[in-house]
Structures are given as C-alpha cells and as structure tokens.
Amino acid sequence: MIITEEQVFALLELLALTRDTEPNCDDCLQHMAEFAETSLSGKSVPEAIAHIDEHLERCQDCREEFSALKDALGKDIMAS
C-alpha cells in the first residue's frame, strides 16, 4: 500500500493534536450528551468536558455519534 503525500500530512496533523493523556471513546461517549446539550444551547463548553471536543476532532466514530445525538436533541428542542 502506497501512502500519498496528502495522507502523510493528514496523519502528521492528527499526531500534532495528541497529548500525553488522551480520552478514549468510552470517556467521550460518557460525556457526549452533556456536551451536545451545552453546544446546542450556545453556552461555552465547561473546561471539564473540553477534552471531548478534542477527541471529536480525531475520532470519526464519536463525531458521527455526536452529530446524531445533536440532531435528536435539536429536534426535541424544536418540538418544545
């Protein structure tokens, strides 16, 4: 398998985002509902769950889960 220059740069960008202590998907999913509600309300994200935003930048699976959760919560808010 040959890796393109574009793929190498994308990997390097993700590597630059890493930290000594990284939340995993379980950590992310545990706080995702709170994060989605805060995000939809337009409030600033508390520092305690800011690491969720960082994880979502790197994890496609969690980003998709977050998007679906926001869609569901947004529909509930609109119906109220």
mmCIF file of the N, C-alpha and C atoms, coordinates in Angstrom:
data_MODEL
# 
_entry.id   MODEL 
# 
loop_
_atom_site.group_PDB 
_atom_site.id 
_atom_site.type_symbol 
_atom_site.label_atom_id 
_atom_site.label_alt_id 
_atom_site.label_comp_id 
_atom_site.label_asym_id 
_atom_site.label_entity_id 
_atom_site.label_seq_id 
_atom_site.pdbx_PDB_ins_code 
_atom_site.Cartn_x 
_atom_site.Cartn_y 
_atom_site.Cartn_z 
_atom_site.occupancy 
_atom_site.B_iso_or_equiv 
_atom_site.pdbx_formal_charge 
_atom_site.auth_seq_id 
_atom_site.auth_comp_id 
_atom_site.auth_asym_id 
_atom_site.auth_atom_id 
_atom_site.pdbx_PDB_model_num 
ATOM 1   N N  . MET A 1 1  ? 0.846   -1.179 0.000  1.00 0.00 ? 1  MET A N  1 
ATOM 2   C CA . MET A 1 1  ? 0.000   0.000  0.000  1.00 0.00 ? 1  MET A CA 1 
ATOM 3   C C  . MET A 1 1  ? 0.889   1.240  0.000  1.00 0.00 ? 1  MET A C  1 
ATOM 4   N N  . ILE A 1 2  ? 0.613   2.135  -0.897 1.00 0.00 ? 2  ILE A N  1 
ATOM 5   C CA . ILE A 1 2  ? 1.372   3.375  -1.002 1.00 0.00 ? 2  ILE A CA 1 
ATOM 6   C C  . ILE A 1 2  ? 0.577   4.494  -0.341 1.00 0.00 ? 2  ILE A C  1 
ATOM 7   N N  . ILE A 1 3  ? 1.250   5.251  0.512  1.00 0.00 ? 3  ILE A N  1 
ATOM 8   C CA . ILE A 1 3  ? 0.616   6.382  1.190  1.00 0.00 ? 3  ILE A CA 1 
ATOM 9   C C  . ILE A 1 3  ? 0.968   7.649  0.429  1.00 0.00 ? 3  ILE A C  1 
ATOM 10  N N  . THR A 1 4  ? -0.050  8.425  0.115  1.00 0.00 ? 4  THR A N  1 
ATOM 11  C CA . THR A 1 4  ? 0.179   9.662  -0.617 1.00 0.00 ? 4  THR A CA 1 
ATOM 12  C C  . THR A 1 4  ? 0.736   10.739 0.311  1.00 0.00 ? 4  THR A C  1 
ATOM 13  N N  . GLU A 1 5  ? 1.284   11.750 -0.277 1.00 0.00 ? 5  GLU A N  1 
ATOM 14  C CA . GLU A 1 5  ? 1.807   12.874 0.497  1.00 0.00 ? 5  GLU A CA 1 
ATOM 15  C C  . GLU A 1 5  ? 0.688   13.546 1.292  1.00 0.00 ? 5  GLU A C  1 
ATOM 16  N N  . GLU A 1 6  ? -0.490  13.635 0.709  1.00 0.00 ? 6  GLU A N  1 
ATOM 17  C CA . GLU A 1 6  ? -1.644  14.227 1.392  1.00 0.00 ? 6  GLU A CA 1 
ATOM 18  C C  . GLU A 1 6  ? -2.012  13.415 2.631  1.00 0.00 ? 6  GLU A C  1 
ATOM 19  N N  . GLN A 1 7  ? -1.980  12.091 2.523  1.00 0.00 ? 7  GLN A N  1 
ATOM 20  C CA . GLN A 1 7  ? -2.281  11.228 3.664  1.00 0.00 ? 7  GLN A CA 1 
ATOM 21  C C  . GLN A 1 7  ? -1.232  11.373 4.766  1.00 0.00 ? 7  GLN A C  1 
ATOM 22  N N  . VAL A 1 8  ? 0.032   11.513 4.376  1.00 0.00 ? 8  VAL A N  1 
ATOM 23  C CA . VAL A 1 8  ? 1.099   11.701 5.352  1.00 0.00 ? 8  VAL A CA 1 
ATOM 24  C C  . VAL A 1 8  ? 0.878   13.002 6.118  1.00 0.00 ? 8  VAL A C  1 
ATOM 25  N N  . PHE A 1 9  ? 0.541   14.067 5.421  1.00 0.00 ? 9  PHE A N  1 
ATOM 26  C CA . PHE A 1 9  ? 0.291   15.344 6.088  1.00 0.00 ? 9  PHE A CA 1 
ATOM 27  C C  . PHE A 1 9  ? -0.921  15.275 7.008  1.00 0.00 ? 9  PHE A C  1 
ATOM 28  N N  . ALA A 1 10 ? -1.956  14.555 6.581  1.00 0.00 ? 10 ALA A N  1 
ATOM 29  C CA . ALA A 1 10 ? -3.146  14.394 7.428  1.00 0.00 ? 10 ALA A CA 1 
ATOM 30  C C  . ALA A 1 10 ? -2.788  13.638 8.706  1.00 0.00 ? 10 ALA A C  1 
ATOM 31  N N  . LEU A 1 11 ? -1.989  12.601 8.588  1.00 0.00 ? 11 LEU A N  1 
ATOM 32  C CA . LEU A 1 11 ? -1.546  11.853 9.769  1.00 0.00 ? 11 LEU A CA 1 
ATOM 33  C C  . LEU A 1 11 ? -0.690  12.711 10.689 1.00 0.00 ? 11 LEU A C  1 
ATOM 34  N N  . LEU A 1 12 ? 0.179   13.519 10.112 1.00 0.00 ? 12 LEU A N  1 
ATOM 35  C CA . LEU A 1 12 ? 1.020   14.407 10.916 1.00 0.00 ? 12 LEU A CA 1 
ATOM 36  C C  . LEU A 1 12 ? 0.183   15.449 11.653 1.00 0.00 ? 12 LEU A C  1 
ATOM 37  N N  . GLU A 1 13 ? -0.860  15.948 11.002 1.00 0.00 ? 13 GLU A N  1 
ATOM 38  C CA . GLU A 1 13 ? -1.756  16.905 11.667 1.00 0.00 ? 13 GLU A CA 1 
ATOM 39  C C  . GLU A 1 13 ? -2.450  16.258 12.857 1.00 0.00 ? 13 GLU A C  1 
ATOM 40  N N  . LEU A 1 14 ? -2.925  15.020 12.694 1.00 0.00 ? 14 LEU A N  1 
ATOM 41  C CA . LEU A 1 14 ? -3.552  14.309 13.806 1.00 0.00 ? 14 LEU A CA 1 
ATOM 42  C C  . LEU A 1 14 ? -2.557  14.033 14.920 1.00 0.00 ? 14 LEU A C  1 
ATOM 43  N N  . LEU A 1 15 ? -1.353  13.677 14.551 1.00 0.00 ? 15 LEU A N  1 
ATOM 44  C CA . LEU A 1 15 ? -0.312  13.431 15.545 1.00 0.00 ? 15 LEU A CA 1 
ATOM 45  C C  . LEU A 1 15 ? -0.005  14.688 16.346 1.00 0.00 ? 15 LEU A C  1 
ATOM 46  N N  . ALA A 1 16 ? -0.015  15.826 15.698 1.00 0.00 ? 16 ALA A N  1 
ATOM 47  C CA . ALA A 1 16 ? 0.257   17.094 16.383 1.00 0.00 ? 16 ALA A CA 1 
ATOM 48  C C  . ALA A 1 16 ? -0.830  17.428 17.405 1.00 0.00 ? 16 ALA A C  1 
ATOM 49  N N  . LEU A 1 17 ? -2.022  16.894 17.237 1.00 0.00 ? 17 LEU A N  1 
ATOM 50  C CA . LEU A 1 17 ? -3.121  17.156 18.157 1.00 0.00 ? 17 LEU A CA 1 
ATOM 51  C C  . LEU A 1 17 ? -3.083  16.286 19.408 1.00 0.00 ? 17 LEU A C  1 
ATOM 52  N N  . THR A 1 18 ? -2.246  15.259 19.406 1.00 0.00 ? 18 THR A N  1 
ATOM 53  C CA . THR A 1 18 ? -2.221  14.339 20.540 1.00 0.00 ? 18 THR A CA 1 
ATOM 54  C C  . THR A 1 18 ? -1.591  14.976 21.767 1.00 0.00 ? 18 THR A C  1 
ATOM 55  N N  . ARG A 1 19 ? -1.989  14.449 22.930 1.00 0.00 ? 19 ARG A N  1 
ATOM 56  C CA . ARG A 1 19 ? -1.486  14.932 24.209 1.00 0.00 ? 19 ARG A CA 1 
ATOM 57  C C  . ARG A 1 19 ? -1.003  13.735 25.014 1.00 0.00 ? 19 ARG A C  1 
ATOM 58  N N  . ASP A 1 20 ? -0.316  14.003 26.115 1.00 0.00 ? 20 ASP A N  1 
ATOM 59  C CA . ASP A 1 20 ? 0.183   12.918 26.960 1.00 0.00 ? 20 ASP A CA 1 
ATOM 60  C C  . ASP A 1 20 ? -0.956  12.056 27.492 1.00 0.00 ? 20 ASP A C  1 
ATOM 61  N N  . THR A 1 21 ? -2.059  12.675 27.864 1.00 0.00 ? 21 THR A N  1 
ATOM 62  C CA . THR A 1 21 ? -3.225  11.957 28.359 1.00 0.00 ? 21 THR A CA 1 
ATOM 63  C C  . THR A 1 21 ? -4.373  12.199 27.399 1.00 0.00 ? 21 THR A C  1 
ATOM 64  N N  . GLU A 1 22 ? -4.829  11.129 26.769 1.00 0.00 ? 22 GLU A N  1 
ATOM 65  C CA . GLU A 1 22 ? -5.882  11.235 25.775 1.00 0.00 ? 22 GLU A CA 1 
ATOM 66  C C  . GLU A 1 22 ? -7.151  10.544 26.270 1.00 0.00 ? 22 GLU A C  1 
ATOM 67  N N  . PRO A 1 23 ? -8.311  11.174 26.092 1.00 0.00 ? 23 PRO A N  1 
ATOM 68  C CA . PRO A 1 23 ? -9.553  10.461 26.398 1.00 0.00 ? 23 PRO A CA 1 
ATOM 69  C C  . PRO A 1 23 ? -9.797  9.405  25.326 1.00 0.00 ? 23 PRO A C  1 
ATOM 70  N N  . ASN A 1 24 ? -10.381 8.300  25.709 1.00 0.00 ? 24 ASN A N  1 
ATOM 71  C CA . ASN A 1 24 ? -10.720 7.281  24.723 1.00 0.00 ? 24 ASN A CA 1 
ATOM 72  C C  . ASN A 1 24 ? -12.202 7.417  24.354 1.00 0.00 ? 24 ASN A C  1 
ATOM 73  N N  . CYS A 1 25 ? -12.677 6.546  23.506 1.00 0.00 ? 25 CYS A N  1 
ATOM 74  C CA . CYS A 1 25 ? -14.068 6.638  23.051 1.00 0.00 ? 25 CYS A CA 1 
ATOM 75  C C  . CYS A 1 25 ? -15.046 6.464  24.208 1.00 0.00 ? 25 CYS A C  1 
ATOM 76  N N  . ASP A 1 26 ? -14.743 5.565  25.152 1.00 0.00 ? 26 ASP A N  1 
ATOM 77  C CA . ASP A 1 26 ? -15.633 5.386  26.308 1.00 0.00 ? 26 ASP A CA 1 
ATOM 78  C C  . ASP A 1 26 ? -15.757 6.678  27.107 1.00 0.00 ? 26 ASP A C  1 
ATOM 79  N N  . ASP A 1 27 ? -14.627 7.364  27.340 1.00 0.00 ? 27 ASP A N  1 
ATOM 80  C CA . ASP A 1 27 ? -14.659 8.652  28.054 1.00 0.00 ? 27 ASP A CA 1 
ATOM 81  C C  . ASP A 1 27 ? -15.503 9.662  27.283 1.00 0.00 ? 27 ASP A C  1 
ATOM 82  N N  . CYS A 1 28 ? -15.304 9.684  25.984 1.00 0.00 ? 28 CYS A N  1 
ATOM 83  C CA . CYS A 1 28 ? -16.029 10.633 25.135 1.00 0.00 ? 28 CYS A CA 1 
ATOM 84  C C  . CYS A 1 28 ? -17.527 10.370 25.194 1.00 0.00 ? 28 CYS A C  1 
ATOM 85  N N  . LEU A 1 29 ? -17.914 9.121  25.020 1.00 0.00 ? 29 LEU A N  1 
ATOM 86  C CA . LEU A 1 29 ? -19.344 8.787  24.997 1.00 0.00 ? 29 LEU A CA 1 
ATOM 87  C C  . LEU A 1 29 ? -20.009 9.030  26.342 1.00 0.00 ? 29 LEU A C  1 
ATOM 88  N N  . GLN A 1 30 ? -19.263 8.890  27.426 1.00 0.00 ? 30 GLN A N  1 
ATOM 89  C CA . GLN A 1 30 ? -19.802 9.113  28.762 1.00 0.00 ? 30 GLN A CA 1 
ATOM 90  C C  . GLN A 1 30 ? -20.266 10.556 28.947 1.00 0.00 ? 30 GLN A C  1 
ATOM 91  N N  . HIS A 1 31 ? -19.598 11.498 28.297 1.00 0.00 ? 31 HIS A N  1 
ATOM 92  C CA . HIS A 1 31 ? -19.899 12.918 28.476 1.00 0.00 ? 31 HIS A CA 1 
ATOM 93  C C  . HIS A 1 31 ? -20.575 13.552 27.262 1.00 0.00 ? 31 HIS A C  1 
ATOM 94  N N  . MET A 1 32 ? -20.845 12.765 26.239 1.00 0.00 ? 32 MET A N  1 
ATOM 95  C CA . MET A 1 32 ? -21.320 13.333 24.988 1.00 0.00 ? 32 MET A CA 1 
ATOM 96  C C  . MET A 1 32 ? -22.674 14.029 25.110 1.00 0.00 ? 32 MET A C  1 
ATOM 97  N N  . ALA A 1 33 ? -23.615 13.480 25.864 1.00 0.00 ? 33 ALA A N  1 
ATOM 98  C CA . ALA A 1 33 ? -24.936 14.110 25.977 1.00 0.00 ? 33 ALA A CA 1 
ATOM 99  C C  . ALA A 1 33 ? -24.819 15.501 26.589 1.00 0.00 ? 33 ALA A C  1 
ATOM 100 N N  . GLU A 1 34 ? -24.035 15.629 27.638 1.00 0.00 ? 34 GLU A N  1 
ATOM 101 C CA . GLU A 1 34 ? -23.823 16.945 28.259 1.00 0.00 ? 34 GLU A CA 1 
ATOM 102 C C  . GLU A 1 34 ? -23.175 17.904 27.268 1.00 0.00 ? 34 GLU A C  1 
ATOM 103 N N  . PHE A 1 35 ? -22.213 17.412 26.525 1.00 0.00 ? 35 PHE A N  1 
ATOM 104 C CA . PHE A 1 35 ? -21.513 18.229 25.545 1.00 0.00 ? 35 PHE A CA 1 
ATOM 105 C C  . PHE A 1 35 ? -22.479 18.694 24.456 1.00 0.00 ? 35 PHE A C  1 
ATOM 106 N N  . ALA A 1 36 ? -23.331 17.794 23.970 1.00 0.00 ? 36 ALA A N  1 
ATOM 107 C CA . ALA A 1 36 ? -24.285 18.149 22.910 1.00 0.00 ? 36 ALA A CA 1 
ATOM 108 C C  . ALA A 1 36 ? -25.279 19.192 23.397 1.00 0.00 ? 36 ALA A C  1 
ATOM 109 N N  . GLU A 1 37 ? -25.820 19.002 24.606 1.00 0.00 ? 37 GLU A N  1 
ATOM 110 C CA . GLU A 1 37 ? -26.774 19.968 25.147 1.00 0.00 ? 37 GLU A CA 1 
ATOM 111 C C  . GLU A 1 37 ? -26.135 21.342 25.328 1.00 0.00 ? 37 GLU A C  1 
ATOM 112 N N  . THR A 1 38 ? -24.909 21.362 25.823 1.00 0.00 ? 38 THR A N  1 
ATOM 113 C CA . THR A 1 38 ? -24.201 22.629 26.005 1.00 0.00 ? 38 THR A CA 1 
ATOM 114 C C  . THR A 1 38 ? -23.945 23.295 24.659 1.00 0.00 ? 38 THR A C  1 
ATOM 115 N N  . SER A 1 39 ? -23.513 22.508 23.691 1.00 0.00 ? 39 SER A N  1 
ATOM 116 C CA . SER A 1 39 ? -23.227 23.026 22.353 1.00 0.00 ? 39 SER A CA 1 
ATOM 117 C C  . SER A 1 39 ? -24.478 23.606 21.701 1.00 0.00 ? 39 SER A C  1 
ATOM 118 N N  . LEU A 1 40 ? -25.593 22.890 21.800 1.00 0.00 ? 40 LEU A N  1 
ATOM 119 C CA . LEU A 1 40 ? -26.841 23.359 21.188 1.00 0.00 ? 40 LEU A CA 1 
ATOM 120 C C  . LEU A 1 40 ? -27.402 24.603 21.870 1.00 0.00 ? 40 LEU A C  1 
ATOM 121 N N  . SER A 1 41 ? -27.135 24.759 23.163 1.00 0.00 ? 41 SER A N  1 
ATOM 122 C CA . SER A 1 41 ? -27.672 25.911 23.887 1.00 0.00 ? 41 SER A CA 1 
ATOM 123 C C  . SER A 1 41 ? -26.878 27.183 23.612 1.00 0.00 ? 41 SER A C  1 
ATOM 124 N N  . GLY A 1 42 ? -25.715 27.028 22.952 1.00 0.00 ? 42 GLY A N  1 
ATOM 125 C CA . GLY A 1 42 ? -24.886 28.183 22.644 1.00 0.00 ? 42 GLY A CA 1 
ATOM 126 C C  . GLY A 1 42 ? -23.997 28.612 23.790 1.00 0.00 ? 42 GLY A C  1 
ATOM 127 N N  . LYS A 1 43 ? -24.007 27.859 24.891 1.00 0.00 ? 43 LYS A N  1 
ATOM 128 C CA . LYS A 1 43 ? -23.154 28.184 26.034 1.00 0.00 ? 43 LYS A CA 1 
ATOM 129 C C  . LYS A 1 43 ? -21.737 27.706 25.757 1.00 0.00 ? 43 LYS A C  1 
ATOM 130 N N  . SER A 1 44 ? -20.784 28.286 26.473 1.00 0.00 ? 44 SER A N  1 
ATOM 131 C CA . SER A 1 44 ? -19.408 27.827 26.319 1.00 0.00 ? 44 SER A CA 1 
ATOM 132 C C  . SER A 1 44 ? -19.268 26.462 26.974 1.00 0.00 ? 44 SER A C  1 
ATOM 133 N N  . VAL A 1 45 ? -18.412 25.668 26.429 1.00 0.00 ? 45 VAL A N  1 
ATOM 134 C CA . VAL A 1 45 ? -18.207 24.318 26.930 1.00 0.00 ? 45 VAL A CA 1 
ATOM 135 C C  . VAL A 1 45 ? -17.339 24.375 28.185 1.00 0.00 ? 45 VAL A C  1 
ATOM 136 N N  . PRO A 1 46 ? -17.827 23.809 29.282 1.00 0.00 ? 46 PRO A N  1 
ATOM 137 C CA . PRO A 1 46 ? -17.025 23.818 30.501 1.00 0.00 ? 46 PRO A CA 1 
ATOM 138 C C  . PRO A 1 46 ? -15.677 23.134 30.281 1.00 0.00 ? 46 PRO A C  1 
ATOM 139 N N  . GLU A 1 47 ? -14.692 23.622 30.976 1.00 0.00 ? 47 GLU A N  1 
ATOM 140 C CA . GLU A 1 47 ? -13.352 23.076 30.825 1.00 0.00 ? 47 GLU A CA 1 
ATOM 141 C C  . GLU A 1 47 ? -13.326 21.580 31.124 1.00 0.00 ? 47 GLU A C  1 
ATOM 142 N N  . ALA A 1 48 ? -14.190 21.128 32.029 1.00 0.00 ? 48 ALA A N  1 
ATOM 143 C CA . ALA A 1 48 ? -14.212 19.718 32.415 1.00 0.00 ? 48 ALA A CA 1 
ATOM 144 C C  . ALA A 1 48 ? -14.530 18.792 31.249 1.00 0.00 ? 48 ALA A C  1 
ATOM 145 N N  . ILE A 1 49 ? -15.277 19.287 30.252 1.00 0.00 ? 49 ILE A N  1 
ATOM 146 C CA . ILE A 1 49 ? -15.585 18.414 29.118 1.00 0.00 ? 49 ILE A CA 1 
ATOM 147 C C  . ILE A 1 49 ? -14.951 18.918 27.820 1.00 0.00 ? 49 ILE A C  1 
ATOM 148 N N  . ALA A 1 50 ? -14.032 19.860 27.925 1.00 0.00 ? 50 ALA A N  1 
ATOM 149 C CA . ALA A 1 50 ? -13.360 20.376 26.728 1.00 0.00 ? 50 ALA A CA 1 
ATOM 150 C C  . ALA A 1 50 ? -12.581 19.275 26.021 1.00 0.00 ? 50 ALA A C  1 
ATOM 151 N N  . HIS A 1 51 ? -12.101 18.280 26.767 1.00 0.00 ? 51 HIS A N  1 
ATOM 152 C CA . HIS A 1 51 ? -11.353 17.192 26.141 1.00 0.00 ? 51 HIS A CA 1 
ATOM 153 C C  . HIS A 1 51 ? -12.229 16.385 25.184 1.00 0.00 ? 51 HIS A C  1 
ATOM 154 N N  . ILE A 1 52 ? -13.540 16.444 25.359 1.00 0.00 ? 52 ILE A N  1 
ATOM 155 C CA . ILE A 1 52 ? -14.442 15.751 24.442 1.00 0.00 ? 52 ILE A CA 1 
ATOM 156 C C  . ILE A 1 52 ? -14.339 16.376 23.053 1.00 0.00 ? 52 ILE A C  1 
ATOM 157 N N  . ASP A 1 53 ? -14.301 17.691 23.002 1.00 0.00 ? 53 ASP A N  1 
ATOM 158 C CA . ASP A 1 53 ? -14.152 18.390 21.729 1.00 0.00 ? 53 ASP A CA 1 
ATOM 159 C C  . ASP A 1 53 ? -12.858 17.961 21.040 1.00 0.00 ? 53 ASP A C  1 
ATOM 160 N N  . GLU A 1 54 ? -11.799 17.845 21.818 1.00 0.00 ? 54 GLU A N  1 
ATOM 161 C CA . GLU A 1 54 ? -10.515 17.423 21.255 1.00 0.00 ? 54 GLU A CA 1 
ATOM 162 C C  . GLU A 1 54 ? -10.608 16.001 20.713 1.00 0.00 ? 54 GLU A C  1 
ATOM 163 N N  . HIS A 1 55 ? -11.288 15.120 21.439 1.00 0.00 ? 55 HIS A N  1 
ATOM 164 C CA . HIS A 1 55 ? -11.437 13.740 20.973 1.00 0.00 ? 55 HIS A CA 1 
ATOM 165 C C  . HIS A 1 55 ? -12.269 13.700 19.692 1.00 0.00 ? 55 HIS A C  1 
ATOM 166 N N  . LEU A 1 56 ? -13.309 14.496 19.634 1.00 0.00 ? 56 LEU A N  1 
ATOM 167 C CA . LEU A 1 56 ? -14.163 14.510 18.449 1.00 0.00 ? 56 LEU A CA 1 
ATOM 168 C C  . LEU A 1 56 ? -13.410 14.974 17.208 1.00 0.00 ? 56 LEU A C  1 
ATOM 169 N N  . GLU A 1 57 ? -12.397 15.791 17.391 1.00 0.00 ? 57 GLU A N  1 
ATOM 170 C CA . GLU A 1 57 ? -11.586 16.229 16.251 1.00 0.00 ? 57 GLU A CA 1 
ATOM 171 C C  . GLU A 1 57 ? -10.833 15.061 15.625 1.00 0.00 ? 57 GLU A C  1 
ATOM 172 N N  . ARG A 1 58 ? -10.523 14.057 16.422 1.00 0.00 ? 58 ARG A N  1 
ATOM 173 C CA . ARG A 1 58 ? -9.703  12.951 15.949 1.00 0.00 ? 58 ARG A CA 1 
ATOM 174 C C  . ARG A 1 58 ? -10.474 11.666 15.665 1.00 0.00 ? 58 ARG A C  1 
ATOM 175 N N  . CYS A 1 59 ? -11.663 11.516 16.198 1.00 0.00 ? 59 CYS A N  1 
ATOM 176 C CA . CYS A 1 59 ? -12.362 10.226 16.126 1.00 0.00 ? 59 CYS A CA 1 
ATOM 177 C C  . CYS A 1 59 ? -13.643 10.330 15.298 1.00 0.00 ? 59 CYS A C  1 
ATOM 178 N N  . GLN A 1 60 ? -13.626 9.751  14.120 1.00 0.00 ? 60 GLN A N  1 
ATOM 179 C CA . GLN A 1 60 ? -14.770 9.796  13.214 1.00 0.00 ? 60 GLN A CA 1 
ATOM 180 C C  . GLN A 1 60 ? -15.991 9.107  13.816 1.00 0.00 ? 60 GLN A C  1 
ATOM 181 N N  . ASP A 1 61 ? -15.805 7.968  14.473 1.00 0.00 ? 61 ASP A N  1 
ATOM 182 C CA . ASP A 1 61 ? -16.934 7.242  15.054 1.00 0.00 ? 61 ASP A CA 1 
ATOM 183 C C  . ASP A 1 61 ? -17.659 8.091  16.093 1.00 0.00 ? 61 ASP A C  1 
ATOM 184 N N  . CYS A 1 62 ? -16.913 8.700  16.982 1.00 0.00 ? 62 CYS A N  1 
ATOM 185 C CA . CYS A 1 62 ? -17.530 9.533  18.018 1.00 0.00 ? 62 CYS A CA 1 
ATOM 186 C C  . CYS A 1 62 ? -18.134 10.800 17.423 1.00 0.00 ? 62 CYS A C  1 
ATOM 187 N N  . ARG A 1 63 ? -17.508 11.333 16.373 1.00 0.00 ? 63 ARG A N  1 
ATOM 188 C CA . ARG A 1 63 ? -18.045 12.519 15.711 1.00 0.00 ? 63 ARG A CA 1 
ATOM 189 C C  . ARG A 1 63 ? -19.415 12.206 15.101 1.00 0.00 ? 63 ARG A C  1 
ATOM 190 N N  . GLU A 1 64 ? -19.556 11.016 14.513 1.00 0.00 ? 64 GLU A N  1 
ATOM 191 C CA . GLU A 1 64 ? -20.833 10.611 13.944 1.00 0.00 ? 64 GLU A CA 1 
ATOM 192 C C  . GLU A 1 64 ? -21.877 10.421 15.042 1.00 0.00 ? 64 GLU A C  1 
ATOM 193 N N  . GLU A 1 65 ? -21.485 9.816  16.152 1.00 0.00 ? 65 GLU A N  1 
ATOM 194 C CA . GLU A 1 65 ? -22.392 9.626  17.285 1.00 0.00 ? 65 GLU A CA 1 
ATOM 195 C C  . GLU A 1 65 ? -22.853 10.974 17.834 1.00 0.00 ? 65 GLU A C  1 
ATOM 196 N N  . PHE A 1 66 ? -21.925 11.922 17.951 1.00 0.00 ? 66 PHE A N  1 
ATOM 197 C CA . PHE A 1 66 ? -22.231 13.255 18.453 1.00 0.00 ? 66 PHE A CA 1 
ATOM 198 C C  . PHE A 1 66 ? -23.190 13.984 17.514 1.00 0.00 ? 66 PHE A C  1 
ATOM 199 N N  . SER A 1 67 ? -22.958 13.856 16.230 1.00 0.00 ? 67 SER A N  1 
ATOM 200 C CA . SER A 1 67 ? -23.823 14.501 15.252 1.00 0.00 ? 67 SER A CA 1 
ATOM 201 C C  . SER A 1 67 ? -25.248 13.950 15.344 1.00 0.00 ? 67 SER A C  1 
ATOM 202 N N  . ALA A 1 68 ? -25.377 12.629 15.467 1.00 0.00 ? 68 ALA A N  1 
ATOM 203 C CA . ALA A 1 68 ? -26.698 12.015 15.594 1.00 0.00 ? 68 ALA A CA 1 
ATOM 204 C C  . ALA A 1 68 ? -27.381 12.456 16.881 1.00 0.00 ? 68 ALA A C  1 
ATOM 205 N N  . LEU A 1 69 ? -26.620 12.550 17.959 1.00 0.00 ? 69 LEU A N  1 
ATOM 206 C CA . LEU A 1 69 ? -27.182 12.986 19.240 1.00 0.00 ? 69 LEU A CA 1 
ATOM 207 C C  . LEU A 1 69 ? -27.659 14.430 19.162 1.00 0.00 ? 69 LEU A C  1 
ATOM 208 N N  . LYS A 1 70 ? -26.860 15.297 18.554 1.00 0.00 ? 70 LYS A N  1 
ATOM 209 C CA . LYS A 1 70 ? -27.266 16.695 18.405 1.00 0.00 ? 70 LYS A CA 1 
ATOM 210 C C  . LYS A 1 70 ? -28.513 16.807 17.553 1.00 0.00 ? 70 LYS A C  1 
ATOM 211 N N  . ASP A 1 71 ? -28.589 16.010 16.484 1.00 0.00 ? 71 ASP A N  1 
ATOM 212 C CA . ASP A 1 71 ? -29.782 16.029 15.630 1.00 0.00 ? 71 ASP A CA 1 
ATOM 213 C C  . ASP A 1 71 ? -31.013 15.641 16.446 1.00 0.00 ? 71 ASP A C  1 
ATOM 214 N N  . ALA A 1 72 ? -30.893 14.584 17.235 1.00 0.00 ? 72 ALA A N  1 
ATOM 215 C CA . ALA A 1 72 ? -32.031 14.130 18.042 1.00 0.00 ? 72 ALA A CA 1 
ATOM 216 C C  . ALA A 1 72 ? -32.414 15.165 19.088 1.00 0.00 ? 72 ALA A C  1 
ATOM 217 N N  . LEU A 1 73 ? -31.431 15.725 19.763 1.00 0.00 ? 73 LEU A N  1 
ATOM 218 C CA . LEU A 1 73 ? -31.711 16.739 20.780 1.00 0.00 ? 73 LEU A CA 1 
ATOM 219 C C  . LEU A 1 73 ? -32.273 18.011 20.152 1.00 0.00 ? 73 LEU A C  1 
ATOM 220 N N  . GLY A 1 74 ? -31.757 18.378 18.994 1.00 0.00 ? 74 GLY A N  1 
ATOM 221 C CA . GLY A 1 74 ? -32.237 19.571 18.303 1.00 0.00 ? 74 GLY A CA 1 
ATOM 222 C C  . GLY A 1 74 ? -33.693 19.440 17.911 1.00 0.00 ? 74 GLY A C  1 
ATOM 223 N N  . LYS A 1 75 ? -34.089 18.269 17.491 1.00 0.00 ? 75 LYS A N  1 
ATOM 224 C CA . LYS A 1 75 ? -35.485 18.020 17.126 1.00 0.00 ? 75 LYS A CA 1 
ATOM 225 C C  . LYS A 1 75 ? -36.371 18.111 18.355 1.00 0.00 ? 75 LYS A C  1 
ATOM 226 N N  . ASP A 1 76 ? -35.871 17.611 19.500 1.00 0.00 ? 76 ASP A N  1 
ATOM 227 C CA . ASP A 1 76 ? -36.639 17.709 20.748 1.00 0.00 ? 76 ASP A CA 1 
ATOM 228 C C  . ASP A 1 76 ? -36.814 19.156 21.172 1.00 0.00 ? 76 ASP A C  1 
ATOM 229 N N  . ILE A 1 77 ? -35.773 19.956 21.008 1.00 0.00 ? 77 ILE A N  1 
ATOM 230 C CA . ILE A 1 77 ? -35.834 21.376 21.398 1.00 0.00 ? 77 ILE A CA 1 
ATOM 231 C C  . ILE A 1 77 ? -36.812 22.119 20.482 1.00 0.00 ? 77 ILE A C  1 
ATOM 232 N N  . MET A 1 78 ? -36.767 21.827 19.198 1.00 0.00 ? 78 MET A N  1 
ATOM 233 C CA . MET A 1 78 ? -37.654 22.486 18.243 1.00 0.00 ? 78 MET A CA 1 
ATOM 234 C C  . MET A 1 78 ? -39.117 22.126 18.497 1.00 0.00 ? 78 MET A C  1 
ATOM 235 N N  . ALA A 1 79 ? -39.369 20.915 18.983 1.00 0.00 ? 79 ALA A N  1 
ATOM 236 C CA . ALA A 1 79 ? -40.733 20.468 19.230 1.00 0.00 ? 79 ALA A CA 1 
ATOM 237 C C  . ALA A 1 79 ? -41.313 21.086 20.491 1.00 0.00 ? 79 ALA A C  1 
ATOM 238 N N  . SER A 1 80 ? -40.446 21.561 21.370 1.00 0.00 ? 80 SER A N  1 
ATOM 239 C CA . SER A 1 80 ? -40.921 22.130 22.661 1.00 0.00 ? 80 SER A CA 1 
ATOM 240 C C  . SER A 1 80 ? -41.518 23.504 22.503 1.00 0.00 ? 80 SER A C  1 
# 
